[in-house]
Amino acid sequence: MLAILAVLTRELLWLSASGIFLSSLDDMAVDALWLGRFAFRRPAPLPPAPAEPGRFALIVPAWDESAVIGAMLARLCSTISDDRLRVFVGVYANDPATLAAVEAVADPRVRAVPTGTPGPTTKADCLNHLWRGVLKQEAATGERFKAVVLHDAEDVVDPASLDLYDRWIPALAMVQVPVLPIQDPATRWVSGHYCDEFAQAHAKDMQVRGLLGAPVPSAGVGTAIDRDVLARLAGPGNAPFDAASLTEDYEMGHRVHALGLQARMVRAHADGRLVATRAYFPSTIETAVQQKSRWLAGIALSGWDRLGWSGGLATRWMLLRDRKGMFTAAVAMLGYVAAILLLAQLALRAWVSARTGAPLPPLLGPADSALPGFLALNAGLLMWRLGLRAGFTGRAYGWREGLWAIPRALMANAINFLAALRAMERYRAALDSGVAPAWGKTDHRFPDADVEVARG
């Protein structure tokens, strides 16, 4: 029994450690580029403000959002008083509560755009109706918008973001500001892992993508797209968003890049805080798995079919990074299984030694085995990765939350593994049915006025 357990443990350790090592090499390459280019340099100055401020259309798709849309719009209108902003909210005839909440805001800059079909359709379908609503507004007033800004019904929109978009467009076809999940101490383990992931991805990974000239995906919120670029993407059907996609926002960045245009994650500060979109994220394992399975199914699985592996070396590298989530989730779980077996083997060896007193073979194989050294190397890489994760979280949320990021990585791995399993189910169901995916939204909440959000 002990011999069988030893062999099984060693094989799983080799397999999981090899997978972790390969993924770590990929991550270390990105880390090295970030350290060399961004970590110790001051941010470049912003472009000058245009002589004449541009007009912006902010579009919000809303299905069953009566609980949050009113508060979101009220806060948006109170913090951005600029008349150059117009807000378009996509609503459905069979969702009168959301329509009533939008109309109750009573701000002339806010208008509801009916989709004309019962909901829910898809988020992309709602966005396409909103785009056509923007065009109707332009035709009625004779004034063109400079850009279209994407947001969700639960977002805290940064009042300084419009100025940022105005400075960068049209030099950039698409501008993405960071997303900072709002801390929720009551659900620190689940919702908090979003804080860790976004703090690192939007401060490091997206910056490196821009440096390499690779596509910068839209986060679906806090994204401004040049109005004329969106018109080019819309085509003759006036539908810039693909209703057949689970992750139409992610693909938008690739489509902008395919036109030979540039997009960028722009990090800037105003009044001592990072200009970013802030929002609550799922706070239970079930809702987190539901949301992340949609992301994985759309990016790692359907995205493979839809986008392929086209583009230059940098683009293909980033596609690989986007799609390795399924692989790393499985490898992480394999590593946990190996660790459990190792602990079981230690307990069994102690019991056998106490009963028989006989000498036992080395725990990790022959004395000349490379496994101990390989595991030590992986442990060092893991410490680096956890340290960096804690550093980015601490930078955005404070050092205490940064320390929480280290043990919280276990929860993140578990959620990502469960999401990977469900993503495969969703992908298979989509292939079998051939039907456009339903709007897989989660329940949202909007922060109270006294909630403190990350300053970045």
FENMOCOR-V447847 format. One line per field, one symbol per residue. phi: phi as a letter, one per 20 degrees, with the letter a starting at -180 (. if undefined). psi: psi as a letter, one per 20 degrees, with the letter a starting at -180 (. if undefined). burial: b if it has 24 or more other C-alpha atoms within 12 Angstrom, else e. Layout:
phi=???
psi=???
burial=???
This chain:
phi=.fffffffffffffffffffffffffffffgfffffddfddffffffffffcgedcdedcfbcldffcfffffffgffecefffecdddfcdfecfffgffffffldfedbedfencfdeecffffffffgfffffffffdmdeefbddebdfdeeeffefffffffeeegdfbddefdcgefcgfcgfeffffgfffgffeecgfffgffemegdffencmdddggfffffffmfelcfdefedfcffgfgfffffffnddcbeddbdblncffbecafdgdcfffffgffffffffeedffffedmcfofffffffffffeegffffffffffffffffffffffffffffffdmffdfgfdogfefefgffffffffffffffffgffffffecoffffffffffffffffffffffffffffffffffemegfffefdfdbdfffefedfem
psi=ghgghgggggghgggghgghgghhgghhgggggghhhhhjqqqqqqqqqqhoqrqpoopopoplkhhhhghghggghhhnipiipppppprqhkmhggghhghihlpiipqpoqhiqqrqdrghgghhhgghhghhgghhijpqqhrppprrijqoppiihghgghhhpjhphpppqqpoqppnhhlhhfhhhhggghgggihfghghgggikrpoqqiiqkppppghghhghhahjlnipoijqhmhgghghhhghhijrpqqoppqqpkjqporpqqqrqjqgghgggghhggghhghfhhgghhbkrraggghghgghhiihgghgggghhhgghhghgghhgghggggghhhjqqqrqgkaqhjqigghhhhghgghgggghggghghghhhiqhghhhhhghihgggggghghhgghhhgggghhghhjqpqrolrrqrqqqrhjpprqi.
burial=ebeebbebbbbbbbbbbbbbbebbebbeebbeebeeeeeeeeeeeeeeeeeeebbbbbbbbbbbbbbbbbbbbbbbbeebeeebbbbbbbbbeebeebbbbbbebebebbbbbbbeeebbbbbbbbbbbbbbbbbebeeeeeebbbbbbbbbbbbbbbbbbbbbbbbbbbebbbbbbbbbbbbbeeebbbbbbbbbbbbbbbbbbbbbbbbbbbbbbbbbbbbbbbbbbbbebbeeeebbbbbbbbbbbbbbbbbbbbeebbbbbbbbeeeebbbbbbbbbbbbbeebbbbbbbbbbbbbbbbeebbeeeeeeebebbbbbbbbbbbbbbbbbbbbebbebbeebeeebeeeeeeeeeeeeebbeeeeeebeeebeebeebbeebbbbbbbbbbbbbeeebbbbbbebbebbbbbbbbbbbbbbebbeeeeeeeebbbbbbbbbbbbeeeeebbbb
